[in-house]
Every structure is written in structure tokens, then in C-alpha cells.
């Protein structure tokens, strides 16, 4: 390499390094800015929920620290009843949704099942075309599910998207494992319980969390199918609180804004705490069942 060529190569490398450094600077600055835009409102709500005399405006720390806002939520019947309903429907719905998705996906990977392709096509068809809001409501009413918790538990549990995801996870399991279990005398259900499910823990955690988030944040189904306010979940009650039409009497010396902020924190806190611990399952879930033959 001649000295001229070497100088040109060095100059090109320096320009490339400066461009990379500038990109990292811009990327980091944008990340910090976006993080602040997300964290500042969350911090304000958290501070307001811990400030007994809070009003409107931004504060870095509570002036009068106390947990009265949270105590008001957990001791006021009009607030903790919807919270209990959210916990109940989320737990039951996520378990039911996982059961239907795993069993349905296991059926669809049976290559010798008659009509397997037709069933798969029909399920995929429902992801594109649905019956519509009014026909669905009529069906729910004829089944007697309107104004009952069954309407908000059963309907979201039938999720074809999650079923297809689970089927894709199951198809990654080597066929030799199914053959070995059959030769060992396992029935199809024993194979499902002893082979498929243990290899799909990451998929179960990922899709189970999707179901749980769907049920916890459900608002539309309650708006459509629930008339009795005693069956409202926490999200429905939170909306009435935000609209300043359903805020209960504050207890333990807390202001109304403190109770309102505490309710918002309770609504977002469970999954905010769960996501960091379950994040690894979303990464490993991509390669679940990737045991090589």
C-alpha cells in the first residue's frame, strides 16, 4: 500500500468513526428525551399518589407523605370491588385462554388429522373477517352472557392470534420426540402434558402475559356487555374517576386527587413490575422448542 493510499484509508476511517459517534450521540439523546417524556408523567402520578395534600402542578417529591390514597382505594367498597373483579377476570381469563390456545394448537399440529388444513384456514379466516359488533352482541345475548362476567371472560379467551402463535411454537418441537413418546406408550394427552408443555414454558409465559394484559386492560367488552355497575372492572371505574363523575369520598385525610392518582398507579403497577422479570421469556420464546435432532 502506498503512503497516499494509506492516508486516504486513514481519512476514510476517521470520517466513518465521526459519523458513527455522531449517530450514537443523536441516538442516545433521542432515547433520553423519549424516556423523560414517558417517565415524567409517571413520576408526577406517583408523587401525587403519595402526597396527602396534593393539588395540580408538578412536584419532584411529596410535600406531605402518606399512603392514605392507597388505603382509600383498598378500603372503599366502590373501588376495591372493581379491583377484585379485575383480579378475578384476569386470573380466570388468562388460565382459560392459555388452555384453549394450547389445546387448539396441539390439535392443529397433528399432521394425520383429517381436515387439519380446513380448520386452520377457517381459523385464519376469522382473523381477517369477523361477524361484527352487533351480530356478536346478539349471539352473546342469546347465550345469556350479557350483563354477566362470563361475557368478559369467555369472549376474549378465544384468541386465534395467540392460538396461531402457540401452534408455531409447537411446530418447532422435533418430530422425533413425538415418535419416541408414542413408542414408549404415551397417549396423545400424555405426550401433550409430558413433552409439549415442558418444552413450551417460554411460550406459555409470553402468551399468558398477553392474555393477562388483555383482560386487565379490558374496557370495550365491559362497555358493550355489562350494564350493571356492580360488575365493572377497575378500568371502567378508573374511567369514571378520571371523568370526575365517580370519585368516592376520600378517607384517611387524603385529597381527591391523591385517591385518583393512587388508583392510576394501582392500575398500571402490576404489569410494570412483571414485565422486567418476564422479559427473558419473550426472547427465549422465539426459539422455544429449538432442540435439534
C-alpha positions as CSV (number, residue, x, y, z in Angstrom):
1,X,0.0,0.0,0.0
2,X,1.4,3.4,-1.0
3,X,1.6,6.3,1.5
4,X,-1.1,8.1,-0.4
5,X,-3.5,5.2,-0.3
6,X,-2.8,4.7,3.4
7,X,-3.6,8.4,4.1
8,X,-6.8,8.1,2.2
9,X,-7.8,4.9,4.0
10,X,-7.0,6.6,7.4
11,X,-9.0,9.7,6.4
12,X,-12.0,7.5,5.4
13,X,-11.8,5.6,8.7
14,X,-11.8,8.8,10.7
15,X,-14.8,10.1,8.8
16,X,-16.6,6.8,9.4
17,X,-15.8,6.9,13.1
18,X,-17.0,10.5,13.4
19,X,-20.2,9.5,11.6
20,X,-20.7,6.6,13.9
21,X,-20.0,8.7,17.0
22,X,-22.5,11.4,15.8
23,X,-25.1,8.7,15.2
24,X,-24.6,7.3,18.7
25,X,-24.9,10.8,20.2
26,X,-28.1,11.6,18.4
27,X,-29.5,8.2,19.2
28,X,-28.6,8.5,22.8
29,X,-30.1,12.0,23.1
30,X,-33.3,10.9,21.4
31,X,-33.5,7.9,23.8
32,X,-33.0,10.1,26.8
33,X,-35.6,12.6,25.6
34,X,-38.2,9.9,24.9
35,X,-37.5,8.3,28.3
36,X,-38.1,11.6,30.0
37,X,-41.4,12.2,28.1
38,X,-42.5,8.8,29.4
39,X,-41.2,8.9,32.9
40,X,-42.1,12.5,33.9
41,X,-45.9,11.9,33.7
42,X,-45.5,8.6,35.6
43,X,-43.4,10.2,38.3
44,X,-46.0,13.0,38.7
45,X,-48.8,10.5,39.2
46,X,-46.6,8.5,41.7
47,X,-45.7,11.6,43.7
48,X,-49.4,12.8,43.7
49,X,-50.5,9.4,45.0
50,X,-48.1,9.8,48.0
51,X,-48.9,13.4,48.7
52,X,-51.8,13.8,51.1
53,X,-52.4,17.5,50.3
54,X,-51.5,17.3,46.6
55,X,-53.1,19.6,44.1
56,X,-52.4,20.3,40.4
57,X,-48.9,21.0,39.2
58,X,-45.6,19.2,39.0
59,X,-43.7,18.3,42.2
60,X,-40.5,16.3,42.5
61,X,-41.3,15.0,46.0
62,X,-44.4,14.7,48.1
63,X,-44.9,17.6,50.5
64,X,-47.0,15.6,53.0
65,X,-46.0,11.9,52.5
66,X,-48.6,9.3,53.3
67,X,-50.3,6.1,52.0
68,X,-53.8,7.4,52.6
69,X,-54.6,7.4,48.9
70,X,-53.9,3.7,48.6
71,X,-55.7,2.9,51.8
72,X,-58.7,4.7,50.5
73,X,-58.7,2.5,47.3
74,X,-58.4,-0.7,49.3
75,X,-60.9,0.1,51.9
76,X,-63.6,1.8,49.8
77,X,-66.1,-0.7,48.5
78,X,-66.8,1.2,45.3
79,X,-63.1,0.9,44.5
80,X,-61.9,-2.4,45.8
81,X,-64.8,-4.4,44.4
82,X,-63.9,-3.4,40.8
83,X,-60.3,-4.2,41.7
84,X,-61.3,-7.7,42.9
85,X,-63.3,-8.2,39.7
86,X,-60.2,-7.3,37.6
87,X,-58.1,-9.7,39.5
88,X,-60.7,-12.5,39.2
89,X,-61.3,-12.0,35.5
90,X,-57.6,-11.6,34.7
91,X,-56.7,-14.8,36.5
92,X,-59.6,-16.9,35.2
93,X,-59.4,-15.5,31.7
94,X,-55.7,-15.9,31.3
95,X,-55.9,-19.5,32.5
96,X,-58.8,-20.3,30.2
97,X,-57.2,-18.5,27.2
98,X,-54.0,-20.5,27.7
99,X,-55.9,-23.7,28.0
100,X,-57.9,-23.1,24.8
101,X,-54.8,-21.9,22.9
102,X,-52.6,-24.8,23.9
103,X,-55.1,-27.5,23.3
104,X,-56.2,-25.9,20.0
105,X,-52.6,-25.5,18.9
106,X,-51.8,-29.1,19.8
107,X,-54.7,-30.3,17.7
108,X,-53.6,-28.3,14.7
109,X,-50.1,-29.8,14.7
110,X,-51.4,-33.3,14.3
111,X,-50.5,-33.9,10.7
112,X,-52.6,-37.1,10.3
113,X,-55.8,-35.4,11.5
114,X,-58.5,-35.3,8.8
115,X,-59.4,-31.7,7.8
116,X,-56.4,-30.1,9.5
117,X,-55.9,-27.7,6.7
118,X,-59.5,-26.7,6.5
119,X,-59.7,-26.0,10.3
120,X,-56.5,-23.9,10.0
121,X,-57.9,-22.0,7.1
122,X,-61.2,-21.3,8.9
123,X,-59.4,-20.0,12.0
124,X,-57.1,-17.8,9.9
125,X,-60.2,-16.5,8.1
126,X,-61.7,-15.2,11.4
127,X,-58.6,-13.1,11.9
128,X,-59.5,-11.1,8.8
129,X,-63.3,-11.2,8.8
130,X,-65.4,-11.2,11.9
131,X,-69.1,-11.3,12.5
132,X,-69.2,-7.7,13.6
133,X,-70.2,-6.0,16.8
134,X,-74.0,-6.3,16.5
135,X,-74.1,-10.0,15.5
136,X,-71.6,-10.8,18.3
137,X,-73.8,-8.9,20.8
138,X,-76.9,-10.8,19.6
139,X,-75.1,-14.1,20.0
140,X,-73.9,-13.2,23.5
141,X,-77.4,-12.1,24.4
142,X,-79.0,-15.3,23.1
143,X,-76.4,-17.3,25.1
144,X,-77.4,-15.4,28.2
145,X,-74.0,-13.9,28.8
146,X,-74.9,-10.3,28.6
147,X,-74.5,-8.5,31.9
148,X,-72.6,-11.4,33.4
149,X,-68.9,-11.8,33.9
150,X,-68.9,-14.8,31.5
151,X,-69.2,-12.3,28.7
152,X,-65.9,-10.7,29.6
153,X,-64.1,-14.0,30.5
154,X,-65.2,-16.3,27.7
155,X,-65.1,-14.0,24.7
156,X,-61.5,-12.7,24.9
157,X,-60.3,-16.2,25.7
158,X,-61.0,-17.3,22.1
159,X,-58.0,-15.5,20.5
160,X,-56.9,-17.0,17.2
161,X,-53.8,-14.9,17.1
162,X,-52.4,-16.4,20.3
163,X,-53.5,-19.9,19.1
164,X,-51.5,-19.5,15.9
165,X,-48.5,-18.3,17.8
166,X,-48.7,-21.3,20.1
167,X,-49.1,-23.6,17.1
168,X,-45.9,-22.2,15.6
169,X,-44.1,-22.8,18.9
170,X,-45.3,-26.4,19.0
171,X,-44.2,-27.0,15.4
172,X,-40.7,-26.2,16.5
173,X,-40.6,-29.3,18.6
174,X,-38.7,-32.1,16.8
175,X,-41.0,-34.8,15.4
176,X,-38.7,-37.5,16.9
177,X,-39.8,-36.5,20.4
178,X,-43.4,-37.3,19.4
179,X,-42.4,-40.5,17.8
180,X,-40.4,-41.6,20.9
181,X,-43.3,-40.8,23.2
182,X,-45.6,-42.8,21.1
183,X,-43.2,-45.8,21.1
184,X,-43.0,-45.5,24.9
185,X,-46.7,-46.0,25.1
186,X,-47.8,-42.4,25.8
187,X,-51.3,-41.3,24.8
188,X,-51.7,-38.0,22.9
189,X,-52.7,-36.3,26.1
190,X,-49.7,-37.7,28.0
191,X,-47.5,-36.5,25.2
192,X,-49.1,-33.1,25.5
193,X,-48.6,-32.9,29.2
194,X,-45.1,-34.6,29.5
195,X,-43.4,-33.5,26.3
196,X,-45.1,-30.4,24.7
197,X,-45.9,-28.3,27.7
198,X,-42.5,-28.6,29.5
199,X,-40.7,-27.6,26.3
200,X,-43.1,-24.6,25.8
201,X,-42.6,-22.8,29.2
202,X,-41.3,-19.6,27.5
203,X,-44.3,-19.7,25.0
204,X,-46.7,-20.2,27.9
205,X,-45.3,-17.3,29.8
206,X,-45.3,-15.0,26.8
207,X,-48.8,-15.8,25.6
208,X,-50.1,-16.0,29.2
209,X,-48.8,-12.5,29.8
210,X,-50.5,-11.3,26.6
211,X,-53.8,-12.7,27.8
212,X,-53.4,-11.2,31.3
213,X,-52.7,-7.7,29.9
214,X,-55.7,-8.0,27.6
215,X,-58.0,-8.9,30.5
216,X,-56.6,-6.4,32.9
217,X,-56.9,-3.5,30.5
218,X,-60.2,-4.6,29.1
219,X,-62.6,-1.8,28.7
220,X,-64.5,-2.3,25.4
221,X,-66.2,-5.6,26.4
222,X,-67.4,-4.2,29.7
223,X,-68.8,-1.2,27.8
224,X,-70.6,-3.5,25.4
225,X,-71.9,-6.4,27.5
226,X,-72.0,-5.1,31.1
227,X,-74.8,-2.9,32.3
228,X,-74.8,-3.5,36.0
229,X,-72.1,-1.2,37.6
230,X,-71.5,-3.8,40.3
231,X,-69.8,-5.9,37.6
232,X,-67.5,-3.2,36.3
233,X,-63.8,-3.9,36.5
234,X,-61.1,-1.5,37.7
235,X,-60.5,0.1,34.3
236,X,-64.2,1.0,34.0
237,X,-64.2,2.5,37.5
238,X,-61.0,4.3,36.7
239,X,-62.6,6.0,33.7
240,X,-65.5,7.3,35.8
241,X,-62.9,8.6,38.3
242,X,-61.0,10.4,35.6
243,X,-64.2,11.9,34.3
244,X,-64.8,13.3,37.8
245,X,-68.2,11.6,38.0
246,X,-67.4,8.5,40.1
247,X,-64.8,9.6,42.6
248,X,-65.6,8.2,46.0
249,X,-65.2,10.1,49.3
250,X,-61.5,10.2,50.2
251,X,-60.6,8.7,53.6
252,X,-57.6,8.8,56.0
253,X,-57.0,12.5,55.3
254,X,-56.2,12.1,51.6
255,X,-57.4,14.6,49.0
256,X,-59.5,13.5,46.0
257,X,-56.5,14.0,43.6
258,X,-54.4,11.7,45.8
259,X,-57.0,8.9,45.6
260,X,-57.3,9.4,41.9
261,X,-53.6,9.2,41.4
262,X,-53.3,6.2,43.7
263,X,-56.0,4.4,41.6
264,X,-54.0,5.1,38.4
265,X,-50.8,3.7,40.0
266,X,-52.6,0.6,41.1
267,X,-53.9,0.1,37.6
268,X,-50.5,0.2,35.9
269,X,-48.3,-1.1,38.7
270,X,-48.8,-4.9,38.4
271,X,-47.6,-5.4,34.9
272,X,-45.0,-2.7,35.2
273,X,-43.4,-4.9,37.9
274,X,-44.0,-8.2,36.0
275,X,-42.5,-7.2,32.6
276,X,-38.9,-6.9,33.7
277,X,-39.0,-10.4,35.2
278,X,-40.8,-11.9,32.2
279,X,-38.8,-10.1,29.5
280,X,-36.5,-13.1,29.1
281,X,-39.4,-15.3,28.1
282,X,-40.1,-13.1,25.2
283,X,-36.6,-13.5,24.0
284,X,-36.3,-17.3,24.6
285,X,-39.9,-17.7,23.3
286,X,-38.7,-17.0,19.8
287,X,-36.6,-20.2,19.8
288,X,-38.8,-22.3,22.0
289,X,-38.6,-26.0,21.2
290,X,-35.5,-25.5,19.1
291,X,-34.0,-28.8,20.2
292,X,-32.0,-30.1,17.3
293,X,-32.4,-33.7,16.1
